[in-house]
Amino acid sequence: MSAPPLRLAPHDDPDFTRRLVLPRDPGGRWLSLTLAANRFARPSRPMLRFLRAEGHADVLLPGPVLGRASWLGPVPRGTTAILLAAPAGEVRIEAARLLGLTSVLARASRRRPAMLAAALFHAGRRDLRRFHTMLRIAAAVTPLDGYAAWRAERARAFEPALDRRAPSSRRIGLRLEAEATELAAVRRSLSALLAQSHRDWRLALAWRGAPPGQGSLPQDSRILSGPGFPEAEAVGVLHPGDVLAPDALAQLADALDEADLVYADEEVETGAGLRPRLKPAWSPDLALATGYPGRPLLIARPLLESCGWDPAQGLRALAPAAFLAVAPERVRHVARLLCRRPDAPEEPVADLAAALQRAGSTATLRREGADLLWPLPAPPPLVSVVIPTRDRPDLIRVAVRGVLEETDYPALELVLVDNGSVDPEVAAFYAGLATDARVRRLDRPGPFNFSALVNAGVAASRGAVVVLLNNDVAVREPRWLAEMVRLAVRPGIGAVGAKLLYGNGRLQHAGVVVGLGGRAGHILRNRPADTPGHLGRLRVTHEVAGVTAACLAVTRAAFDRVGGFDAEDFAVDFNDIDFCLRLREAGLRNLWTPHAVLDHHESVSRGPSVGAARVRFEAEAERFAARWRGVIRDDPYYHPAFSVTTFGEDLE
């Protein structure tokens, strides 16, 4: 006999405004929850809070990008209440039940038996935390290649009472160019266009070569023939076979009320099945390198005209100019899957070099690909490499040799911030560095406080650019520092992170996602080094919420602007991500680059967090969550459909 459904009741809290009414102690059971949400509201992640006598545990739910979200997870023992943080009136519960472990195991066995076997292995070792994590992955997380089934469970029909919006009066102009052989695909596109809930649109339909016979297509006064674009406030393109979701133009038109450039997510019909293209919030570096906004994309006519647009031409050639010209605050990403299209080879960004030149940009194109190459200032600025360290002569020798002997950069100094080394080998090593004018040592003994060591090292340094480097990082290639500096000195840039690899050559750091693992984590950790990432983003420099301080470049001006690292609240953990988020709060963008590659033996010199160290870690984690809850729920560079349970790019 199944458990009765749970219901919601109001709760007096500014964030967690509702609670699940529990019929009995739910501890030890699993909560199955399905939410429906307004399809016109931003699909930020709801959050659950499990209240217990000893405190609380917060859990992120997936964003309801198709109108519905589902979550399945264990209820901690001792839970007295379950609270929900989600916009009032925008979200309602469709189903909420407490399940026994047997039901969850059966679900996991049907979905991902190999992952279930891994979970049971951890259960046999009495590792309850890993058992629960692996079982959740088996029962509730879906790889991208399972998108079609995931979609079928989460898409829902339009509901007037829930899907409320204020209709937009903006006219949208579209252009579709095709050949007569593509007639069936054009019919698909026109049928979807005629079914749009937003009625104020015009389409210019242009045929390459002889047009098909009269009467072969739907007739509508809004479908015009001929070259160019219709008169409209914003314009975009369709390709033959593009199928817009019924409310696609309505959602895009709504976003145009506050934007000059609007784009949404898309689905691609591949030979292996339906695949999503889940895009980040506005990421100008990524957009220029990859053209990721893709379709659907609408650009306000005044923005295009400011770029010298000729309506007789297409949009593709002018897209990079619009990407360069648009004000970042005038771009909106609609995190909804609003277009389904046939598969086609990815096209590089058109005429990017010419657009960069016209815009007066100093960037050029890299020879090895589409990514941009930004120049180093002349002369190159002095860079201060700051390494906090204690003992471990085997590590510090490698790190220092990499900076002083294996790095191709003309102006650097090395600041070693020693946290009370007692190893005589380290003392002898320091003595050997005494004659090198590029090296200074700062003694800071006492309890380990990474943030305080960083701040002391930066204060004692002289460079216009500061690079924080862990003592367990090893240089792999000479150009790493120049690659980071050329990005850090750009206007509007905050922290720059590197591509870090484990000793076995697999990915250790490819940027930090805030919310991953509940707080923050390294995306695609432990994947092969050449993993391209979703949208190919790991092949190019791109925006991220944060980067690790194991190798982080930042200008001194930006470091001082936000007051450096927080040595009071984040002595050991989360200090680098807190720093990066404060840079973002100050209006700066953080970047990760694949062009600076180093090895990182993560936390080798510090060791694992157990005992008192674990207590300290949890306290810092709680402070981080309290300070940055909004970003945890909505990392702008990580799509709300992606799972925060795994460190891959899976769906939940």
C-alpha positions in Angstrom: 0.0 0.0 0.0 1.5 3.3 -1.1 2.0 6.2 1.4 -0.6 9.0 1.2 0.5 12.2 -0.7 1.9 15.1 1.3 0.5 18.6 1.1 1.9 22.1 1.4 1.2 24.6 4.2 2.4 28.2 4.6 5.6 28.8 6.6 6.8 32.0 8.3 10.2 32.4 6.7 11.4 35.0 4.2 13.0 32.4 1.9 11.3 29.1 2.8 7.7 30.2 2.6 6.1 26.8 2.6 6.4 23.4 4.4 5.4 19.9 3.6 2.9 18.6 6.2 4.4 15.3 7.5 2.0 12.6 8.8 4.8 11.0 10.9 8.6 10.9 11.4 9.9 10.7 7.8 13.5 9.8 8.7 15.0 6.9 6.9 12.5 7.2 4.0 12.9 8.8 0.6 11.0 11.8 -0.6 9.6 11.8 -4.2 8.6 15.3 -5.2 7.1 16.6 -8.5 6.6 20.4 -8.9 4.8 22.3 -11.7 6.0 25.9 -12.4 5.0 28.9 -14.4 6.5 28.4 -17.9 7.0 32.1 -18.3 9.0 32.6 -15.0 12.7 32.0 -14.8 13.2 28.4 -13.9 15.5 28.9 -10.9 16.2 25.9 -8.7 13.8 25.4 -5.8 15.4 24.4 -2.5 14.4 22.0 0.2 15.4 22.4 3.8 15.3 19.5 6.2 15.0 20.7 9.8 16.5 18.6 12.5 17.2 19.2 16.2 20.9 19.6 15.5 20.4 22.1 12.6 19.3 21.8 9.0 20.4 20.4 5.6 19.6 22.2 2.4 19.1 20.4 -1.0 18.9 21.9 -4.4 16.2 20.7 -6.8 16.4 20.9 -10.6 14.9 23.9 -12.4 11.5 23.3 -14.0 12.7 24.2 -17.5 9.8 22.3 -19.3 7.2 23.3 -16.8 7.8 20.5 -14.4 10.6 19.3 -12.1 11.1 16.0 -10.2 13.4 15.1 -7.3 14.0 12.0 -5.4 16.3 11.8 -2.3 16.7 10.5 1.2 15.2 12.3 4.2 17.8 12.7 6.9 17.0 10.9 10.2 15.7 13.2 12.9 13.9 15.4 10.4 11.1 17.3 12.1 10.0 19.5 9.1 10.6 19.9 5.4 10.6 23.4 4.0 10.4 24.6 0.4 11.9 27.8 -1.1 10.3 28.6 -4.4 8.4 31.7 -5.7 4.9 31.8 -4.2 2.2 31.5 -6.9 4.7 30.4 -9.5 5.2 26.8 -8.2 2.8 24.2 -7.0 3.2 20.6 -5.9 1.9 17.9 -8.3 2.9 14.9 -6.2 4.8 14.4 -3.0 5.2 11.0 -1.3 7.5 9.2 1.1 8.9 6.0 -0.3 10.6 3.1 1.3 14.1 2.0 0.3 12.7 -1.1 -1.5 10.8 1.1 -4.0 13.9 3.3 -4.6 16.1 0.2 -5.2 13.5 -1.1 -7.7 13.5 2.2 -9.6 17.3 2.3 -9.7 17.4 -1.3 -10.9 15.2 -0.4 -13.9 17.0 2.8 -14.8 20.7 2.3 -14.2 21.6 -1.2 -12.9 25.4 -0.6 -13.1 25.1 2.5 -11.0 23.0 0.6 -8.5 25.7 -2.0 -8.2 28.2 0.8 -7.3 25.8 2.1 -4.7 25.4 -1.3 -3.1 29.2 -1.6 -3.0 29.3 1.5 -0.8 26.4 0.2 1.3 28.5 -3.0 1.9 31.3 -0.8 3.2 28.9 1.1 5.5 29.6 4.3 3.7 26.0 5.7 3.9 26.8 9.1 2.4 28.2 7.6 -0.8 25.5 4.9 -0.9 22.8 7.6 -0.9 24.6 9.7 -3.5 25.1 6.8 -5.9 21.6 5.5 -5.3 20.2 9.0 -6.1 22.2 9.0 -9.3 20.9 5.6 -10.3 17.3 6.4 -9.5 16.9 10.1 -10.5 19.8 11.4 -12.6 19.8 11.0 -16.4 22.7 11.2 -18.8 22.3 13.6 -21.8 21.7 10.7 -24.2 18.6 9.9 -22.2 17.1 13.3 -22.9 14.0 12.1 -24.8 12.7 10.0 -21.9 13.7 12.8 -19.4 11.7 15.3 -21.5 8.6 13.1 -21.7 8.4 13.0 -17.9 8.7 16.8 -17.5 6.9 18.4 -20.3 3.3 19.5 -19.5 0.4 21.1 -21.3 -0.3 24.8 -20.9 -2.3 25.7 -17.8 -3.9 29.2 -17.8 -4.1 29.4 -14.0 -0.4 28.7 -13.6 1.3 29.9 -16.8 0.4 33.5 -16.3 2.0 36.4 -18.3 1.4 39.9 -19.4 1.2 39.7 -23.3 3.8 41.6 -25.2 2.8 43.8 -28.1 6.2 43.6 -29.8 6.3 42.6 -33.5 8.8 40.0 -34.4 10.3 39.7 -37.9 11.7 36.4 -39.1 13.4 35.3 -42.3 13.4 31.7 -43.7 15.5 30.9 -46.8 15.1 27.5 -48.5 15.2 25.5 -51.7 12.2 23.9 -53.3 13.7 20.5 -52.4 13.2 21.5 -48.7 9.5 22.0 -49.1 8.5 19.4 -46.4 10.9 20.9 -43.9 9.5 24.4 -44.7 6.0 23.2 -44.1 7.0 21.9 -40.6 8.4 25.3 -39.8 5.4 27.2 -41.0 2.9 25.0 -39.2 4.7 25.6 -35.9 4.9 29.4 -36.7 1.1 29.5 -37.4 0.5 27.8 -34.0 2.3 30.5 -32.0 0.4 32.0 -29.1 2.2 35.3 -29.9 0.4 36.5 -33.0 2.3 39.6 -33.9 5.0 38.3 -36.2 5.9 38.5 -39.9 8.0 36.0 -41.9 9.9 36.8 -45.1 10.1 33.5 -47.1 12.8 33.5 -49.7 13.5 30.7 -52.2 16.9 29.9 -53.6 16.1 29.0 -57.2 12.7 28.3 -58.6 9.9 28.4 -55.9 7.5 25.5 -55.4 4.1 25.5 -57.0 1.4 27.8 -55.9 -0.8 26.3 -53.1 1.9 24.0 -51.8 2.3 26.0 -48.5 -0.1 27.4 -45.9 -1.5 30.8 -46.8 -1.4 33.6 -44.2 -1.1 37.4 -44.7 1.8 37.4 -42.2 3.9 35.2 -44.6 5.6 37.4 -47.1 7.7 36.6 -50.1 11.0 38.1 -51.2 14.4 39.0 -49.8 15.3 40.9 -46.7 13.5 41.0 -43.4 10.0 42.2 -42.5 9.6 45.5 -40.6 9.7 44.6 -36.9 11.1 45.7 -33.6 13.3 42.6 -33.4 14.4 40.1 -36.0 15.7 36.5 -36.2 16.1 33.6 -38.7 14.6 30.2 -39.1 16.1 27.4 -41.1 14.0 24.8 -42.9 12.8 22.2 -40.4 13.1 24.5 -37.4 10.0 23.9 -35.2 9.2 26.5 -32.6 7.4 25.5 -29.4 3.9 27.0 -29.3 4.8 29.7 -26.8 8.4 30.3 -28.1 7.7 33.8 -29.6 5.7 34.8 -26.6 8.6 33.9 -24.2 11.1 35.7 -26.5 8.9 38.7 -26.9 8.5 39.0 -23.1 12.3 39.0 -22.7 12.6 41.7 -25.3 10.9 44.2 -23.0 14.2 44.4 -21.1 16.7 43.3 -23.7 18.2 44.0 -27.2 19.4 40.4 -27.7 17.4 37.4 -26.6 18.2 33.7 -27.1 16.8 30.4 -25.8 17.7 26.7 -25.6 17.1 24.2 -28.5 16.7 20.5 -29.2 18.6 18.8 -32.0 17.3 15.8 -33.9 20.5 13.6 -34.3 20.9 10.1 -35.6 21.3 8.9 -32.1 18.1 10.6 -30.9 17.0 14.0 -29.5 19.7 16.0 -27.8 19.4 19.3 -25.9 21.6 22.4 -26.3 21.4 23.9 -22.8 23.0 27.3 -22.9 24.4 29.6 -20.1 23.5 33.1 -19.3 25.2 35.7 -21.4 28.8 34.7 -21.9 30.4 37.0 -24.4 33.7 35.2 -24.7 32.0 31.9 -25.3 29.6 33.5 -27.7 32.3 34.9 -29.9 34.3 31.7 -29.9 31.5 29.3 -30.5 28.4 31.2 -31.5 26.5 29.3 -28.8 23.3 31.5 -28.8 22.4 29.6 -32.0 18.6 29.5 -32.5 16.2 30.8 -31.5 17.9 34.2 -31.4 16.2 37.6 -31.7 18.1 40.9 -32.0 16.5 44.3 -31.6 16.5 46.3 -34.9 18.2 49.4 -33.3 21.2 47.3 -32.2 21.6 45.8 -35.6 21.4 49.2 -37.3 24.0 50.5 -35.0 26.3 47.7 -36.4 25.7 48.8 -40.0 23.1 46.2 -40.8 21.8 45.9 -44.3 18.3 44.1 -44.2 19.0 42.6 -47.6 21.7 40.5 -46.0 21.3 37.8 -43.5 22.0 37.9 -39.8 24.8 35.3 -39.6 27.5 37.7 -40.8 26.4 40.4 -38.3 25.9 38.3 -35.2 29.5 38.7 -33.9 29.2 42.5 -34.4 26.0 42.4 -32.3 27.7 40.2 -29.7 30.5 42.8 -29.4 28.2 45.8 -29.4 25.4 44.8 -27.1 25.5 46.0 -23.5 25.7 42.9 -21.2 22.8 44.0 -19.1 20.7 44.1 -22.3 21.0 40.4 -23.1 18.5 37.8 -21.8 18.8 34.0 -21.9 15.4 32.3 -21.8 16.3 29.0 -20.1 13.6 27.1 -22.0 13.8 24.6 -24.8 11.9 26.6 -27.4 13.1 25.3 -30.8 13.6 21.8 -32.3 15.8 21.6 -35.3 17.4 19.0 -37.6 21.0 18.1 -37.0 23.6 20.0 -39.0 27.4 20.6 -38.7 28.3 23.3 -36.2 29.1 26.5 -38.1 32.0 28.7 -36.9 31.1 32.3 -36.0 31.0 34.1 -39.4 33.4 36.9 -40.2 34.6 37.1 -36.6 38.0 38.6 -37.5 36.4 41.4 -39.5 33.9 42.1 -36.7 36.7 42.3 -34.2 38.6 44.7 -36.4 35.5 46.9 -37.1 34.8 47.0 -33.3 38.3 48.2 -32.6 39.1 45.1 -30.5 42.7 44.2 -29.9 41.9 40.4 -30.0 42.8 38.2 -33.0 41.9 34.6 -33.8 44.1 31.8 -32.7 45.7 29.8 -35.4 44.7 26.5 -33.8 41.0 27.2 -33.6 38.1 29.7 -33.3 39.1 31.0 -29.8 40.3 34.5 -29.4 43.9 35.6 -28.7 44.3 38.7 -26.6 47.6 40.6 -26.7 49.9 41.1 -23.7 50.5 44.7 -22.9 53.8 46.2 -24.0 55.9 46.0 -21.9 54.3 43.0 -20.1 53.3 43.8 -16.5 55.2 42.5 -13.5 53.5 39.4 -12.2 53.8 38.4 -8.6 53.4 34.6 -8.1 52.3 34.0 -4.5 52.7 30.5 -3.1 51.5 29.7 0.5 53.5 26.7 1.7 54.6 24.7 4.7 57.2 21.9 4.6 56.9 19.3 1.8 60.2 19.9 0.1 59.2 17.5 -2.6 56.3 19.7 -3.6 57.8 23.2 -3.2 60.9 22.3 -5.2 58.8 21.3 -8.2 56.5 24.4 -7.9 59.4 26.9 -7.6 61.4 25.3 -10.4 58.3 25.5 -12.6 57.9 29.2 -12.0 61.5 30.2 -12.2 63.0 27.9 -14.8 60.1 26.5 -16.9 57.9 29.6 -17.4 58.2 31.8 -20.4 57.4 35.2 -19.1 59.8 38.2 -18.9 58.7 40.0 -15.7 57.9 38.0 -12.6 58.6 37.8 -8.9 58.0 34.9 -6.6 56.7 35.4 -3.1 56.8 32.3 -0.8 54.6 32.7 2.2 55.9 30.1 4.7 53.4 28.9 7.3 56.0 27.6 9.8 58.0 25.0 8.0 60.3 22.9 10.3 61.7 20.5 7.7 65.5 21.1 7.4 65.3 20.2 3.7 63.0 23.2 3.2 65.4 25.5 5.1 68.2 24.4 2.9 66.1 24.9 -0.2 65.2 28.4 0.9 68.9 29.2 1.5 69.7 28.2 -2.1 67.1 30.7 -3.3 68.6 33.6 -1.3 70.7 34.9 -4.2 67.8 35.0 -6.7 66.5 38.6 -6.8 63.2 37.4 -8.1 62.4 35.5 -4.9 61.2 36.8 -1.6 60.2 34.8 1.5 57.6 35.9 4.0 57.4 34.0 7.3 53.9 33.6 8.6 53.8 30.8 11.3 50.7 29.9 13.2 47.5 27.9 12.6 46.8 27.4 8.9 44.7 30.2 7.4 45.0 30.1 3.7 43.1 33.4 3.2 45.4 35.2 5.6 48.5 33.7 3.9 47.2 34.9 0.5 46.5 38.4 1.8 49.9 38.7 3.4 51.6 37.5 0.2 49.7 39.9 -2.0 50.4 42.8 0.4 54.1 42.1 0.3 54.2 41.7 -3.5 54.9 44.4 -6.1 53.2 43.1 -9.3 50.3 44.7 -11.2 49.1 41.2 -11.7 49.0 38.6 -8.9 48.9 34.8 -9.5 48.0 32.6 -6.6 49.6 29.2 -6.9 49.4 26.2 -4.6 52.6 24.5 -3.6 51.3 21.2 -5.1 51.0 22.6 -8.6 53.5 21.7 -11.3 54.1 23.6 -14.6 53.5 21.6 -17.7 54.2 24.1 -20.5 56.1 27.4 -20.6 53.3 29.7 -21.9 50.8 29.1 -19.0 51.5 32.4 -17.3 51.3 34.6 -20.4 48.0 32.9 -21.3 46.5 33.9 -17.9 48.0 37.4 -17.8 46.7 38.3 -21.3 43.2 37.6 -20.0 43.5 39.1 -16.5 44.5 42.5 -17.8 41.5 42.9 -20.0 39.0 45.5 -18.8 36.1 44.0 -16.9 37.8 40.8 -16.0 38.1 39.5 -12.5 39.7 36.1 -11.8 41.2 33.8 -14.4 41.6 30.1 -13.8 43.7 27.5 -15.5 43.1 24.0 -16.8 44.4 21.7 -14.0 45.1 18.0 -14.4 45.5 15.2 -11.8 48.7 13.3 -11.9 47.0 10.6 -14.0 46.3 13.2 -16.7 42.6 13.5 -16.0 40.7 16.8 -15.4 41.0 18.3 -11.9 39.8 21.8 -12.6 37.7 23.1 -15.5 35.9 25.8 -13.6 33.7 25.9 -10.6 29.9 25.6 -10.6 28.3 27.2 -7.6 25.6 24.8 -6.3 27.4 21.6 -7.4 27.4 19.2 -4.6 25.1 21.6 -2.7 27.7 24.3 -2.3 30.3 24.5 -5.1 32.3 22.0 -7.1 34.6 21.4 -10.0 32.7 20.6 -13.2 33.6 17.4 -15.1 36.2 16.5 -12.5 38.1 13.3 -13.3 37.1 13.2 -16.9 39.6 12.8 -19.7 41.7 15.8 -20.3 40.4 16.3 -23.8 36.7 16.3 -22.7 35.0 19.0 -24.9 32.2 19.8 -22.4 28.6 20.7 -23.3 28.6 23.1 -26.3 32.3 22.5 -26.7 33.0 25.1 -24.0 36.1 23.3 -22.5 37.9 23.9 -25.8 37.7 27.7 -25.5 38.1 30.4 -22.9 34.7 31.1 -21.3 32.9 32.7 -18.4 32.5 30.8 -15.1 31.1 31.7 -11.7 34.4 30.9 -10.0 37.8 29.3 -10.3 40.1 27.6 -7.8 42.9 29.5 -6.1 45.2 26.6 -6.8 46.1 28.7 -9.9 44.3 32.0 -10.1 45.4 35.2 -11.9 43.9 38.6 -11.0 45.0 42.2 -11.3 46.1 43.9 -8.0 43.4 46.5 -8.7 40.6 43.9 -8.8 42.0 42.1 -5.7 42.1 45.3 -3.7 38.7 46.4 -5.0 36.9 43.6 -3.2 39.3 43.5 -0.2 41.1 40.3 -1.0 40.3 37.0 0.6 38.0 36.7 3.6 40.3 35.4 6.4 37.6 35.6 9.1 34.8 33.5 7.6 36.7 31.3 5.1 40.1 30.5 6.6 40.6 27.3 4.7 37.7 26.4 2.4 35.4 28.3 0.0 37.6 31.3 0.2 38.5 31.3 -3.5 34.9 30.9 -4.6 33.7 33.6 -2.2 36.4 35.9 -3.6 35.3 35.1 -7.2 31.7 35.8 -6.4 32.6 39.1 -4.8 34.4 40.0 -8.0 31.2 39.2 -9.9 29.2 41.2 -7.5 31.6 44.1 -8.3 30.7 43.8 -12.0 33.7 41.8 -13.2 33.7 38.5 -15.2 35.6 35.4 -14.2 37.2 33.3 -16.9 38.6 29.8 -17.3 41.0 29.1 -20.1 42.1 25.8 -21.6 45.3 27.4 -22.9 47.1 27.4 -19.5 47.6 23.8 -18.4 49.2 22.7 -15.2 49.3 19.6 -12.9 47.6 19.8 -9.5 48.0 17.2 -6.7 45.0 18.5 -4.9 45.4 19.1 -1.1 48.4 16.8 -0.9 50.2 19.1 1.5 47.1 19.8 3.6 45.6 16.3 3.9 41.9 15.3 4.2 39.3 17.1 6.4 38.6 14.8 9.3 37.8 15.3 13.0 38.2 19.0 14.0 39.0 19.9 10.4 35.7 18.4 9.3 33.8 20.5 11.8 35.6 23.6 10.6 34.8 22.7 7.0 31.1 22.3 7.7 31.0 25.6 9.5 32.6 27.4 6.6 30.3 25.6 4.2 27.3 26.8 6.1 28.6 30.4 6.1 29.2 30.1 2.3 25.7 28.8 1.7 24.1 31.6 3.8 26.1 34.3 2.0 25.6 33.0 -1.5 22.3 31.2 -1.5 21.0 33.1 -4.5 23.9 32.1 -6.7 23.8 28.5 -5.4 20.2 28.3 -6.6 21.0 30.0 -10.0 24.7 29.8 -11.2 24.3 31.8 -14.4 26.8 29.6 -16.3 25.3 26.2 -15.4 21.9 25.4 -16.8 19.1 24.8 -14.3 18.2 21.5 -16.0 21.7 20.1 -15.1 22.1 17.9 -12.0 24.1 19.3 -9.1 24.4 15.7 -7.7 27.0 14.6 -10.2 30.1 16.4 -11.4 29.2 15.7 -15.0 26.7 17.4 -17.2 23.7 15.2 -16.5 20.0 15.9 -16.3 17.8 15.7 -13.2 
